[in-house]
């Protein structure tokens, strides 16, 4: 069984997975009562390792061009950029080389990202630490979502993935050749009991995002954007009505229920795509954490080291017995 702490900017959900099946979940509010309930929950349940997934408005992604230099110098340059843009949240920042410029001296293009308000998750992380829960890492949903591109057959060109994980927000994430370029959430005034009108609410936000991406030269003025939109059965009519292909964009709408079948996910609601991305987060291997100081994950790494040492000791005993 695997455990995922999933934070959506306000509420924290704890999801328990067995394979591709969600077998249990609990949610906690960011109040004094909710935090104490979370503490009691961790103290009363099995102390298994967990991952932390964040999907919040308070994230910033940007591209910077840096000289193509050795690894040590590159790290110094990137650290200076992170300090410039995200000094107050540098421990919750991320960087990745995503390509090279096509003209001139072939400089590197680096993706920088950060939680601009890490105070949002610190109360939860403090309780996790106090309860001695091994935490393997903190991952951001936009970067995790690139694992979905193959499933939806998003090509190697410019892809704008539009998804909805909570009722009030729409996430728009830009990829180029499978690499994340930019991501933002848009707030929408959607009725919690009726999500069938999502197209009318989301289309203007997506249009504004596309205009911004072109204005920032992240997408060329005449370059085609491939829109891949994830929606529930209840939302399909509205999405098909308000998202149309033209000379500058293609449109492909994916049913959440179909994606569940393709990925083998069970036990998850089909209203929004949060279950899909939560499952992808759980399934990804032992990748480097996107956010957080290394000390936050020492307990997990020590647990892995202890397990490896026990396995090695057992192997030594078996070899000695066979030799005897």
Secondary structure, DSSP 4 states (H G I P E B T S, - for coil): -EEEEEE-SS-EEEEEEETTEEEEEEEE-SSHHHHHHHHHHHHHS----EEEEE--SSEEEEEEEE----HHHHHHHHHHHHHHH-GGGGGGEEEEEEEE-SSTT--EEEEEEEETTTHHHHHHHHHHHHTT--EEEEEEHHHHGGGGTTTTT--SSEEEEEE-SSTTEEEEEEEETTEEEEEEEEE----TT--TTHHHHHHHHHHHHHHHHHHTTSS-TTPPEEEEEEE-GGGHHHHHHH---BTTEEEEEEEHHHHHHHHT-BS--SSSSHHHHHHHHHHS-SPPPSBS-GGGGHHHHHHHHHHHHHHHHHHHHHHHHHH-
